């Protein structure tokens, strides 16, 4: 009985592992994170609860600068209810090619792995809700569609249970309307 239970538990955990970003290494166009985000980028997105209902929509203006090996992304959010938020990411590329990042509302260090046209970005966001702050695990997947457009889908979870998803579409201003 114990062996059966362990086998079922391993199968369940393996099913939750998700895809490996390396499966996208041959996909084109290849994503150069610093080149894509240097300058001004607009993003439009929404947060959907686990059942699929859209809870919030938003627009983000991202100003990206690169200096001394640090890619800084200054994100200015405007939500459909009129509220605003700012997040400033400081990203660095490690010797192994992975990306690491920090922001004031992120616990610890974000970890990113890039392959081909895809970036998997994982971090714990400190999310304020009604006077309390919750630690939410984010698993972001970004896919470069062309030199101007990128799509992002993120899963937001607490204690391993998905609570919702964030979907974004990025467009570089240098590409025009």
C-alpha positions as CSV (number, residue, x, y, z in Angstrom):
1,X,0.0,0.0,0.0
2,X,2.8,2.4,0.9
3,X,4.5,1.7,-2.5
4,X,1.2,2.4,-4.3
5,X,0.8,5.7,-2.4
6,X,4.4,6.8,-3.2
7,X,4.0,5.9,-6.9
8,X,0.8,7.9,-7.1
9,X,2.4,10.9,-5.3
10,X,5.4,10.8,-7.7
11,X,3.1,10.7,-10.7
12,X,1.1,13.6,-9.4
13,X,4.2,15.7,-8.7
14,X,5.7,14.8,-12.2
15,X,2.4,16.0,-13.8
16,X,2.8,19.4,-12.1
17,X,6.4,19.9,-13.2
18,X,5.5,21.7,-16.5
19,X,7.6,22.2,-19.6
20,X,11.3,22.8,-19.7
21,X,12.3,26.1,-21.3
22,X,15.0,24.4,-23.2
23,X,12.4,22.8,-25.5
24,X,12.2,26.2,-27.1
25,X,15.9,26.7,-27.8
26,X,15.5,26.4,-31.6
27,X,12.6,28.7,-31.8
28,X,13.0,32.0,-33.6
29,X,13.3,34.9,-33.3
30,X,15.7,34.4,-30.4
31,X,14.9,36.6,-27.4
32,X,17.6,39.1,-26.4
33,X,16.1,40.4,-23.2
34,X,18.2,43.5,-22.9
35,X,17.7,44.5,-26.6
36,X,13.9,43.9,-26.4
37,X,13.4,46.0,-23.2
38,X,15.8,48.8,-23.8
39,X,13.7,51.9,-24.6
40,X,9.9,52.2,-24.0
41,X,7.6,49.2,-24.1
42,X,3.8,49.2,-23.6
43,X,2.0,46.1,-22.1
44,X,-1.7,45.4,-21.8
45,X,-2.9,42.7,-19.5
46,X,-5.4,41.2,-17.2
47,X,-5.6,39.1,-14.1
48,X,-8.1,36.2,-14.1
49,X,-9.2,34.2,-11.1
50,X,-8.8,30.5,-11.1
51,X,-12.3,30.0,-12.4
52,X,-11.6,32.3,-15.4
53,X,-13.4,35.6,-14.4
54,X,-11.4,38.7,-15.2
55,X,-10.7,40.6,-12.0
56,X,-8.5,43.4,-13.2
57,X,-7.2,44.9,-16.5
58,X,-4.2,47.1,-16.8
59,X,-1.8,49.0,-19.0
60,X,1.9,49.2,-18.2
61,X,4.5,51.6,-19.5
62,X,8.0,50.1,-19.1
63,X,11.1,52.2,-19.5
64,X,14.2,50.0,-19.9
65,X,17.8,51.1,-19.5
66,X,21.0,49.1,-19.4
67,X,24.2,50.2,-17.6
68,X,27.2,48.3,-16.1
69,X,25.6,44.9,-16.8
70,X,22.3,45.8,-15.1
71,X,19.0,45.9,-17.1
72,X,16.6,48.2,-15.2
73,X,12.9,48.0,-16.0
74,X,10.8,50.8,-14.5
75,X,7.2,49.6,-14.8
76,X,4.3,52.1,-14.4
77,X,1.0,50.3,-14.0
78,X,-2.5,51.9,-14.5
79,X,-5.4,49.6,-13.6
80,X,-9.0,49.8,-14.9
81,X,-10.2,51.0,-11.5
82,X,-7.9,54.1,-11.9
83,X,-5.3,52.9,-9.3
84,X,-1.6,53.0,-10.1
85,X,1.5,51.0,-9.1
86,X,5.2,51.2,-9.8
87,X,7.7,48.3,-9.8
88,X,11.4,48.7,-10.7
89,X,13.2,45.5,-11.7
90,X,17.0,45.3,-11.6
91,X,18.1,42.3,-13.8
92,X,21.5,40.8,-14.3
93,X,22.7,38.0,-16.5
94,X,24.7,35.3,-14.6
95,X,27.7,33.6,-16.1
96,X,25.6,30.5,-16.9
97,X,23.3,32.6,-19.1
98,X,20.4,32.7,-16.6
99,X,18.9,35.9,-15.4
100,X,18.4,37.1,-11.9
101,X,16.3,40.0,-10.7
102,X,15.2,42.0,-7.7
103,X,12.4,44.5,-7.1
104,X,11.1,46.0,-3.9
105,X,7.9,44.0,-3.9
106,X,9.6,40.7,-4.7
107,X,10.8,38.4,-1.9
108,X,14.4,37.4,-2.5
109,X,15.7,37.0,-6.0
110,X,13.8,36.2,-9.1
111,X,15.2,33.5,-11.4
112,X,15.0,33.4,-15.1
113,X,16.1,30.9,-17.8
114,X,16.1,31.9,-21.5
115,X,16.1,29.6,-24.5
116,X,15.3,30.5,-28.1
117,X,12.2,32.8,-28.1
118,X,11.2,31.9,-24.5
119,X,11.9,33.1,-21.0
120,X,10.7,31.3,-17.8
121,X,10.7,33.8,-14.9
122,X,10.0,32.6,-11.4
123,X,9.7,34.7,-8.2
124,X,7.6,35.4,-5.1
125,X,5.6,38.6,-5.2
126,X,4.7,40.4,-2.0
127,X,1.0,41.2,-2.8
128,X,-0.8,43.7,-0.6
129,X,-4.5,43.0,-0.1
130,X,-6.7,44.8,2.4
131,X,-3.9,45.7,4.8
132,X,-2.2,42.3,4.6
133,X,0.7,41.2,2.5
134,X,0.6,37.7,0.9
135,X,3.6,35.9,-0.7
136,X,2.4,34.7,-4.1
137,X,4.5,32.4,-6.3
138,X,4.7,33.5,-9.9
139,X,5.7,31.3,-12.8
140,X,6.0,33.6,-15.8
141,X,6.4,32.4,-19.4
142,X,7.3,35.0,-22.0
143,X,7.4,34.2,-25.7
144,X,8.8,36.6,-28.3
145,X,6.5,36.5,-31.3
146,X,8.4,39.0,-33.5
147,X,10.9,41.8,-33.0
148,X,8.2,44.0,-31.6
149,X,5.7,41.7,-29.8
150,X,6.0,39.4,-26.8
151,X,3.2,37.5,-25.0
152,X,3.4,36.6,-21.3
153,X,1.3,34.2,-19.3
154,X,1.9,33.8,-15.6
155,X,0.5,31.5,-13.1
156,X,0.0,32.9,-9.5
157,X,-0.1,30.3,-6.7
158,X,-0.2,30.1,-2.9
159,X,0.9,26.8,-1.2
160,X,1.1,25.2,-4.6
161,X,-2.5,26.0,-5.5
162,X,-3.1,28.2,-8.5
163,X,-5.2,31.2,-7.6
164,X,-5.2,32.9,-11.0
165,X,-3.3,33.8,-14.1
166,X,-1.9,37.0,-15.6
167,X,-1.8,37.5,-19.3
168,X,0.1,40.3,-21.0
169,X,0.9,41.5,-24.5
170,X,4.1,43.6,-24.9
171,X,4.7,46.0,-27.8
172,X,8.0,48.0,-28.2
173,X,7.3,51.6,-29.0
174,X,10.3,51.7,-31.4
175,X,8.3,49.5,-33.7
176,X,5.5,52.1,-34.1
177,X,1.8,51.7,-33.6
